[in-house]
Amino acid sequence: MRAPWQRILLPALVTFLAGFLVGQAIQTTESSEGLEELPADLLAYADGMIEALSLDPDQADDLRILLFHYERERGRLLERRLAEVDGEWVDLDQRFESLLATRILRAEQRRAADTLRQPSTVALAAAPR
């Protein structure tokens, strides 16, 4: 009769090897997915600059890093500008709804439109946990 560790040795080694290989595969895919990709316009710009100026790999990496920071700043600028415009959009929406109600809709349609603006319950009760 064989010792218990001999019966466990082969499955344990196979499991260890499979776990190691899967771990390596996951680590490789996560590291490449974890990097943020530049938007298409900046990626095309980087590729064009690298080719036109014959940048070496270190310069190409530095250019991509610079463009990554540029994209972040561009995003922050856009967010600030959109926040400034929010009030104007609210005014525009109110004027549009007012013109729709007073110039286009008939009385019964206005009442129906008013009921559409009223909040309604989506779920009758909270889902059980």
C-alpha distance (Angstrom), angle and dihedral (degrees) to the residues before:
residue distance angle dihedral
M1 . . .
R2 3.80 . .
A3 3.76 123.2 .
P4 3.86 115.8 -101.6
W5 3.79 92.8 -115.8
Q6 3.82 90.4 58.7
R7 3.81 91.4 58.2
I8 3.81 90.8 49.3
L9 3.80 97.8 43.1
L10 3.83 99.6 78.6
P11 3.86 96.5 45.1
A12 3.80 89.9 44.6
L13 3.80 92.5 51.9
V14 3.81 92.2 46.7
T15 3.81 91.0 48.6
F16 3.80 91.5 47.7
L17 3.81 92.2 49.5
A18 3.81 92.8 46.8
G19 3.80 91.2 48.6
F20 3.78 91.4 49.0
L21 3.81 93.0 50.6
V22 3.80 93.4 46.1
G23 3.81 90.1 47.6
Q24 3.79 91.1 52.8
A25 3.80 91.6 48.4
I26 3.81 92.7 49.4
Q27 3.79 92.6 46.7
T28 3.81 91.3 51.7
T29 3.81 94.7 48.9
E30 3.82 93.7 43.5
S31 3.78 93.1 51.4
S32 3.79 92.3 52.8
E33 3.82 93.2 42.4
G34 3.81 91.9 47.3
L35 3.78 91.6 65.3
E36 3.76 113.9 90.2
E37 3.76 114.2 -125.4
L38 3.77 122.0 -133.0
P39 3.81 116.4 -115.8
A40 3.80 115.2 -96.0
D41 3.81 94.6 -103.1
L42 3.80 94.2 53.2
L43 3.79 92.6 41.0
A44 3.80 90.1 54.0
Y45 3.81 89.7 47.2
A46 3.81 91.0 51.3
D47 3.79 92.5 48.0
G48 3.80 91.2 48.5
M49 3.81 93.2 48.7
I50 3.79 92.6 46.6
E51 3.78 91.3 52.1
A52 3.81 98.3 39.6
L53 3.81 95.0 46.8
S54 3.81 96.9 34.3
L55 3.79 92.4 -127.2
D56 3.79 116.7 -167.0
P57 3.84 118.1 -123.9
D58 3.82 93.8 -94.9
Q59 3.80 91.6 50.9
A60 3.81 90.4 46.5
D61 3.81 90.7 52.6
D62 3.81 90.8 47.9
L63 3.81 90.3 50.1
R64 3.81 91.4 51.7
I65 3.82 90.7 49.2
L66 3.80 90.6 49.5
L67 3.80 90.8 49.3
F68 3.80 90.4 48.3
H69 3.82 90.0 56.7
Y70 3.79 90.1 43.7
E71 3.81 89.7 54.3
R72 3.80 91.1 50.8
E73 3.81 91.8 51.6
R74 3.79 90.2 45.8
G75 3.81 89.2 53.2
R76 3.80 92.7 49.2
L77 3.80 90.8 49.8
L78 3.79 91.1 50.9
E79 3.81 91.8 49.3
R80 3.82 91.4 52.3
R81 3.79 92.2 48.8
L82 3.79 92.4 48.0
A83 3.80 90.2 51.0
E84 3.82 89.2 54.1
V85 3.81 90.9 51.2
D86 3.81 95.3 49.3
G87 3.81 93.2 88.9
E88 3.79 91.7 49.8
W89 3.81 90.6 50.7
V90 3.80 90.7 52.6
D91 3.82 89.8 52.1
L92 3.80 91.1 47.6
D93 3.82 91.6 49.6
Q94 3.81 91.4 50.3
R95 3.81 92.6 48.9
F96 3.81 90.6 47.8
E97 3.82 92.7 50.0
S98 3.80 90.7 46.4
L99 3.81 92.9 51.0
L100 3.78 91.0 45.6
A101 3.79 91.8 51.8
T102 3.81 97.6 42.9
R103 3.80 102.7 35.3
I104 3.79 107.2 29.8
L105 3.80 112.4 22.6
R106 3.78 125.1 73.8
A107 3.83 120.1 -134.1
E108 3.82 96.2 -92.9
Q109 3.82 90.3 46.6
R110 3.81 90.1 51.2
R111 3.80 89.9 54.8
A112 3.81 90.1 49.6
A113 3.81 90.5 48.3
D114 3.81 90.0 50.4
T115 3.81 90.7 54.6
L116 3.81 89.1 51.2
R117 3.81 89.8 57.8
Q118 3.81 92.9 52.3
P119 3.81 114.8 99.4
S120 3.77 115.1 -110.5
T121 3.77 134.2 -165.6
V122 3.77 113.4 -100.9
A123 3.81 97.8 -174.6
L124 3.79 121.1 27.6
A125 3.80 94.8 -147.2
A126 3.74 139.0 5.2
A127 3.76 113.7 -86.6
P128 3.80 113.6 -104.0
R129 3.76 116.8 -107.6
